[in-house]
């Protein structure tokens, strides 16, 4: 039987410092390779997220622009409808006042617009003018069926086209809206007068022909 020396134990072999570093070096060298592979993948993921964010921003911007355009169109429609409703209401009110204005006009023509009645009538005319009411219709102007209503018809030798020769009742408009046409008496050229005038004009333009005809008659 062998004897063991007391106080000494067998210990495992411990690698020296160089050996330890050599043993750890494979792991250390493998780590950078893994980081190098993961970096491009991370960049690609960030780029994809950035592209998605940009696409979402573009879509939301387009939605906002579309909503803004729709809102502007809505505001314009509301404003247009508001103006139209106001014009219709004003025209309806002023239409009820036209007979009163006709009475005022007849009283003025007969010299009866005097005293307090004159002051009230002028105030009324001022108010309706501020509301946009305009009177139209004058003697001597050409007849226009869109704004005139012919109540009387005649012929006249001194007119070259259908002409308003008398205003029986003035017309009224608000802006471009006619709320009552002017009621007028019209006169047309005398039948054959235009042909005669043309013949006279041709004779004046060529006096030699007239002289020759006169000599032939002699």
C-alpha positions as CSV (number, residue, x, y, z in Angstrom):
1,X,0.0,0.0,0.0
2,X,1.3,3.4,-1.0
3,X,1.4,6.2,1.5
4,X,-0.1,9.7,0.8
5,X,1.8,12.7,1.8
6,X,-0.3,14.6,4.3
7,X,-1.4,18.2,3.3
8,X,-1.1,17.8,-0.4
9,X,-4.2,17.2,-2.7
10,X,-4.3,16.7,-6.4
11,X,-5.7,19.8,-8.2
12,X,-7.1,20.0,-11.7
13,X,-4.9,21.5,-14.3
14,X,-5.7,25.3,-14.5
15,X,-4.9,26.7,-17.9
16,X,-2.5,29.6,-17.9
17,X,-3.5,33.1,-18.8
18,X,-2.5,32.7,-22.5
19,X,-4.5,29.5,-22.7
20,X,-7.5,31.1,-21.1
21,X,-7.5,34.0,-23.5
22,X,-7.1,31.5,-26.4
23,X,-10.1,29.6,-25.1
24,X,-12.2,32.7,-24.8
25,X,-11.1,34.1,-28.1
26,X,-13.5,32.0,-30.3
27,X,-16.5,33.4,-28.5
28,X,-15.2,36.9,-28.7
29,X,-14.5,36.7,-32.4
30,X,-17.9,35.1,-33.1
31,X,-19.8,38.0,-31.5
32,X,-18.8,40.7,-34.0
33,X,-19.9,38.5,-36.8
34,X,-23.4,38.2,-35.3
35,X,-23.6,42.0,-34.8
36,X,-22.6,42.6,-38.4
37,X,-25.4,40.3,-39.6
38,X,-28.0,41.9,-37.4
39,X,-27.2,45.5,-38.2
40,X,-28.5,45.4,-41.8
41,X,-31.6,43.6,-40.7
42,X,-32.3,46.3,-38.1
43,X,-31.7,49.1,-40.7
44,X,-34.1,47.3,-43.1
45,X,-36.7,47.1,-40.4
46,X,-36.4,50.8,-39.6
47,X,-36.6,51.7,-43.3
48,X,-39.7,49.7,-43.7
49,X,-41.3,51.4,-40.7
50,X,-40.3,54.8,-42.0
51,X,-41.9,54.0,-45.4
52,X,-45.1,52.9,-43.7
53,X,-45.1,56.1,-41.6
54,X,-44.6,58.2,-44.8
55,X,-47.4,56.4,-46.6
56,X,-49.7,56.9,-43.7
57,X,-48.8,60.6,-43.5
58,X,-49.5,61.0,-47.2
59,X,-52.8,59.3,-46.9
60,X,-53.9,61.4,-43.9
61,X,-52.8,64.5,-45.7
62,X,-54.8,63.6,-48.8
63,X,-57.8,62.9,-46.5
64,X,-57.4,66.3,-44.8
65,X,-57.2,68.1,-48.1
66,X,-60.3,66.3,-49.4
67,X,-62.2,67.2,-46.2
68,X,-61.1,70.8,-46.5
69,X,-62.2,71.0,-50.1
70,X,-65.6,69.5,-49.2
71,X,-66.0,72.0,-46.4
72,X,-65.2,74.9,-48.7
73,X,-67.7,73.7,-51.2
74,X,-70.3,73.3,-48.4
75,X,-69.7,76.8,-47.2
76,X,-70.1,78.2,-50.8
77,X,-73.4,76.3,-51.2
78,X,-74.7,77.5,-47.9
79,X,-73.7,81.1,-48.7
80,X,-75.3,80.8,-52.2
81,X,-78.5,79.3,-50.8
82,X,-78.6,82.0,-48.1
83,X,-78.3,84.8,-50.7
84,X,-81.0,83.1,-52.9
85,X,-83.4,82.8,-50.0
86,X,-82.8,86.4,-49.0
87,X,-83.4,87.6,-52.6
88,X,-86.6,85.6,-52.9
89,X,-87.9,87.0,-49.5
90,X,-87.1,90.6,-50.5
91,X,-88.7,90.1,-54.0
92,X,-91.8,88.7,-52.4
93,X,-92.0,91.6,-50.0
94,X,-91.4,94.3,-52.7
95,X,-93.9,92.6,-55.0
96,X,-96.6,93.4,-52.4
97,X,-95.5,97.1,-52.4
98,X,-95.7,97.6,-56.2
99,X,-99.3,98.6,-56.2
100,X,-98.5,101.3,-53.6
101,X,-95.6,102.5,-55.7
102,X,-97.9,102.6,-58.7
103,X,-100.4,104.8,-56.8
104,X,-97.5,107.1,-55.8
105,X,-96.4,107.4,-59.4
106,X,-99.9,108.3,-60.6
107,X,-100.3,110.8,-57.8
108,X,-97.0,112.4,-58.9
109,X,-98.1,112.5,-62.6
110,X,-101.3,114.3,-61.6
111,X,-99.6,116.8,-59.3
112,X,-101.3,115.3,-56.2
113,X,-98.1,114.4,-54.4
114,X,-98.0,117.2,-51.9
115,X,-97.6,117.8,-48.2
116,X,-97.2,114.9,-45.8
117,X,-98.2,112.4,-48.4
118,X,-95.2,113.5,-50.5
119,X,-92.9,113.1,-47.6
120,X,-94.2,109.6,-46.8
121,X,-94.0,108.6,-50.5
122,X,-90.4,109.7,-50.9
123,X,-89.4,107.9,-47.7
124,X,-91.0,104.7,-49.1
125,X,-89.2,105.1,-52.4
126,X,-85.9,105.6,-50.5
127,X,-86.4,102.4,-48.5
128,X,-87.3,100.2,-51.4
129,X,-84.3,101.6,-53.4
130,X,-82.0,100.6,-50.5
131,X,-83.5,97.1,-50.7
132,X,-82.3,97.0,-54.3
133,X,-85.6,97.8,-56.2
134,X,-85.0,99.4,-59.5
135,X,-87.6,100.9,-61.9
136,X,-87.2,100.5,-65.6
137,X,-89.1,101.3,-68.8
138,X,-88.8,104.5,-70.9
139,X,-90.6,105.8,-74.0
140,X,-88.6,105.4,-77.2
141,X,-86.6,102.3,-76.2
142,X,-86.8,99.2,-78.4
143,X,-89.3,96.6,-77.4
144,X,-87.8,93.6,-75.5
145,X,-90.2,90.8,-74.8
146,X,-88.0,89.6,-71.9
147,X,-88.6,92.8,-69.9
148,X,-91.6,94.4,-71.6
149,X,-95.2,93.3,-71.8
150,X,-97.1,94.8,-74.8
151,X,-100.7,95.8,-73.9
152,X,-101.3,98.0,-76.9
153,X,-100.1,97.8,-80.5
154,X,-100.1,100.3,-83.4
155,X,-98.2,101.4,-86.5
156,X,-96.1,104.5,-86.9
157,X,-94.3,106.0,-89.9
158,X,-91.4,107.4,-87.8
159,X,-90.1,104.2,-86.2
160,X,-87.8,101.7,-87.8
161,X,-88.3,98.8,-85.4
162,X,-90.9,97.7,-82.7
163,X,-90.6,100.6,-80.2
164,X,-92.2,101.3,-76.8
165,X,-94.1,104.5,-77.4
166,X,-95.9,104.7,-74.0
167,X,-95.2,103.3,-70.6
168,X,-98.5,102.2,-69.1
169,X,-96.9,100.7,-66.0
170,X,-93.2,100.8,-65.1
171,X,-91.3,97.6,-64.6
172,X,-89.2,96.7,-61.5
173,X,-86.2,94.5,-61.0
174,X,-83.9,93.5,-58.2
175,X,-80.4,93.1,-59.6
176,X,-80.8,90.8,-62.6
177,X,-84.2,89.4,-61.4
178,X,-87.2,91.0,-63.0
179,X,-90.1,91.0,-60.5
180,X,-92.5,92.7,-62.9
181,X,-92.1,93.5,-66.6
182,X,-92.8,97.0,-67.9
183,X,-96.3,97.2,-69.4
184,X,-96.1,99.3,-72.6
185,X,-97.8,100.4,-75.8
186,X,-95.7,99.5,-78.8
187,X,-95.6,100.8,-82.4
188,X,-94.3,99.0,-85.4
189,X,-93.1,100.5,-88.7
190,X,-95.9,101.3,-91.2
191,X,-96.3,98.4,-93.6
192,X,-94.4,99.2,-96.8
193,X,-92.6,102.1,-95.2
194,X,-89.4,100.2,-94.9
195,X,-89.4,99.2,-98.6
196,X,-90.2,102.8,-99.6
197,X,-87.3,104.1,-97.5
198,X,-85.0,101.5,-99.1
199,X,-86.0,102.7,-102.5
200,X,-85.4,106.3,-101.6
201,X,-82.0,105.4,-100.2
202,X,-81.1,103.6,-103.4
203,X,-82.2,106.6,-105.4
204,X,-80.1,109.0,-103.3
205,X,-77.1,106.6,-103.7
206,X,-77.4,106.6,-107.5
207,X,-78.7,110.0,-108.7
208,X,-77.7,109.3,-112.3
209,X,-80.3,106.6,-112.7
210,X,-83.0,109.0,-111.6
211,X,-81.9,111.7,-114.0
212,X,-81.8,109.2,-116.9
213,X,-85.3,108.0,-116.1
214,X,-86.6,111.6,-116.0
215,X,-85.0,112.4,-119.4
216,X,-86.6,109.2,-120.9
217,X,-90.0,110.3,-119.5
218,X,-89.6,113.7,-121.3
